[in-house]
Amino acid sequence: MQNWQQLDQTYIMSTVTRYPIAISKAEGNYLFDTEGNRYLDLFTGLAVNTLGHSHPRILAALEEQGHRFLHISNLFLNPPAIRLAERLVQHTFGHGKVYFCNSGAEATEAAIKLIHKWIARERHGRQGIVVLKNSFHGRTLGAMRLTRQPGVYQDFPQPDFPIYEVGPNQVEALVETCRTHQPAAILVEPILGAGGVVTLKPTFLEAIDRLCKEERMLFLIDEIQTGIGRTGKLFAYQHFSLSPDVILFAKGIGGGLPLGGLIAGPDTADLFQPGDHGTTFAPSPLSAALGNAVLDVLLDEGMLEHGRQMADHLWSELHRLLQNYPQVFQGLDGRGMMLGIRTHLPAEQVSRLQRDLLTEGILVNVTAKTVIRLLPPLTLTREEIAFFIETLERLVVQTQTA
């Protein structure tokens, strides 16, 4: 029998601490390892597998497009990508254009260049980008400059453009920063993901929207993790009366394959001209075909509504659990199928709880060391929610009596 963990450590660079299980297949809301064990997947490849695994519509699109063509380069008209772009624009700005890339970090890199093009066009003397403390926008050199986590940016070389950091939900600090430093743009996640599942308050988001209009700044919203139905709307900003200029997307849109990009509103849609930016593989015809299948299921077949209902039930059950164990849990944050369970436990106990859940056949993620992050599929069922809640409660009781 292969020792996959040893082989992984021997031949793959250790940029990620992996779980000690080798996956052999995935089906529905479950992963199966090479030993035949089954795991309920409650973080879906870090918010990628929105429809679970091997969804019939995804498999059908995969086979159909696979028989047509897999790659043609961006030098040809690409019908699956054109159709997907049209739908993304219609369900957001109504008028605008899409730039496709392969990942969230690439979307951030494209956004940096788009901001630069906008500064050059406007000639208003503004420079730099406002981001939030503990935000995460990627690990490539440009994106890393916007990611405000010391463990990520470390002492790597940093591109030379101004970055201004404010705390989440700090309206006065935001206003002072914008008035003092005259930045060109503000980029935020509506819910910080890797930063501990911190939801931005409506008043803070509205302040950003208002400031950007008053001060003539770009408002960019990072929906890489919060988008594609995860919070109950196609994009999280749509829960509020906001009018961003640019939307970053990735993760769930590709149905499990790499795909990301920007949706640019009317004022920014024509900033990029031929030669300004590009990539060999995007838009991938196969990823775009899967993206259309994802939108079919979410928007036309009712999965967005099913996900909302299951999220409401999950939140209700978690609130009940947290009320019963206030000495263990601080509270919940997030929205829809993006949840952070805040704990009073030290990091090592939260890590142990995560390992115990793994042993029980449940996969959860931990972020900010003490927050249990759930990114379940919208296809989650009441039975699977009950299994998770009952198991978590049993493990918490064991922790308290140990």
Secondary structure by P-SEA (a helix, b strand, c coil): ccaaaaaaaacccccccccccccccccccccccccccccccccccccccccccccaaaaaaaaaaaacccccccccccaaaaaaaaaaaaaccccbbbbbbccaaaaaaaaaaaaaaaaaaacccbbbbbbbccccccccaaaaaaccccccccccccccbbbbbbcccaaaaaaaaaaacccccccccccccccccccccaaaaaaaaaaaaaabbbbbbbcccccccccccccccccccccccbbbbcccccccccbbbbbcccccccccccccccccccccaaaaaaaaaaaaaaccccaaaaaaaaaaaaaaaaaaaaaacccccccccccccbbbbcccccaaaaaaaaaaaaaacbbbbbcccccccccccccccaaaaaaaaaaaaaaaaaaaac
